[in-house]
Amino acid sequence: MPRRIAIIGGGISGLGAAWALHHHPDRFDFRLYEAREQLGGNAVTAEMPQDDGSTIPFDISVTALIPSVYDHILLLL
């Protein structure tokens, strides 16, 4: 009988866990729970306005939302 698992959160870690468990359906029966309408957690794609009025997709990395990361990166430069 497959082991029942609840994955809380559809961010990168939750999606990674779901992906790994998905490859073993005989061993795991899992459900992924996410509070937001969109999966991905803090990794999102925004629209960047262009001068001509159009937009292009722009990926905002997860670290972009953690200000302390920039201090560490700047120290390395």
N, C-alpha and C positions, 0 to 999 in steps of 0.2 A: 504494500500500500504506500503511495507517495506521501512524503512528509509535507504537511501544510505549513506555508510560510506567508507572513504578511510583510510586505515591503512598504515602509512609511516614508513617503517623499519621492517625487519624480525628478529629483535633480540628477546630476551626473552619477552620483554613487548609487542611488536607487535604480536608475536605468541600467547601470553596469551590472548590478546584482540581478535584475530581471533578465538581462541578456544572457548571463551565465547560467541561471537556473532554467531558462527556456530550452537550453540544449540538452536537458536531462528530464524530459517530461515523465519518464517512468519512475524517477526518484523524487521529484518535487512538484507540488501543486501550489502555486503562488498567486497572490493578488497584490497589485501595486496600488497604493492609495496616495492621491495627490490632492491638496486643497484647492489649488489654482486650476483654471481652465486649460492651461498650457503646461506641457512637460518641459523640463530643462532647467528648472531652478533659476539660478542667477545668470545662466548663460542665455542671452536673448539676442535676437536680431532686430535692429532698429532701422528706420528709413532715414537716410542722410539726404537732406534737400540739396539740390544742385542749382546753379545760377539760372539755368533755363526753365526752372519750375518743376523739373522731374525729380525723382528720388532714386537712390540706389541703396540696396541692402548693405547694412554695416553690422558686422558681428561684434557685440560687446562681450569681451571675455569676462569670466568670473572674477578674475583678479581686479578688474576695473572698478568693482564695487567695494573693494577693501582698501581704503586709503593708506593703511600702514604698509602695504606691499610696495607702493611707489617709493617710499622713503628707502626701503632696502634696495630696490633696483637702482635708484639714483646713487647710492653709495658705491655700487659696483661699477659705475661708469667712470 
